[in-house]
Amino acid sequence: MKNRQNILLVLKLLWIQKKLGIVYLMLLITSCIPDDICGTITGFGADEDCLFIRIDGERHCVDASIYYESEIGDEICLEYS
């Protein structure tokens, strides 16, 4: 009887570890998010390479939609992958 209880306990622990392993794996997969650049728009510009906005003084190339829809003073977050 004691041996059977030990086997059941081991199986239960293995099942819990498997669940934790799956949760850990899902966290690893979903936590790989792009780095976000967040701040206040302090300026705009364009050159031969791209349209850019300045976020807290730092230059970042953006799509035309972001460039034309934004205003100085707006808070923004850009996602880089």
ChimeraX attribute file (.defattr): number of C-alpha atoms within 10 A of each C-alpha:
attribute: neighborCount
match mode: 1-to-1
recipient: residues
	/A:1	6
	/A:2	7
	/A:3	8
	/A:4	9
	/A:5	10
	/A:6	11
	/A:7	12
	/A:8	12
	/A:9	12
	/A:10	12
	/A:11	12
	/A:12	12
	/A:13	12
	/A:14	12
	/A:15	12
	/A:16	12
	/A:17	12
	/A:18	12
	/A:19	12
	/A:20	12
	/A:21	12
	/A:22	12
	/A:23	12
	/A:24	11
	/A:25	12
	/A:26	11
	/A:27	11
	/A:28	11
	/A:29	10
	/A:30	8
	/A:31	9
	/A:32	9
	/A:33	11
	/A:34	10
	/A:35	11
	/A:36	12
	/A:37	12
	/A:38	13
	/A:39	17
	/A:40	17
	/A:41	21
	/A:42	17
	/A:43	16
	/A:44	19
	/A:45	13
	/A:46	11
	/A:47	8
	/A:48	5
	/A:49	7
	/A:50	13
	/A:51	18
	/A:52	20
	/A:53	25
	/A:54	17
	/A:55	23
	/A:56	14
	/A:57	13
	/A:58	12
	/A:59	16
	/A:60	15
	/A:61	18
	/A:62	14
	/A:63	11
	/A:64	11
	/A:65	8
	/A:66	15
	/A:67	16
	/A:68	11
	/A:69	7
	/A:70	14
	/A:71	15
	/A:72	13
	/A:73	13
	/A:74	11
	/A:75	14
	/A:76	14
	/A:77	13
	/A:78	16
	/A:79	10
	/A:80	9
	/A:81	8
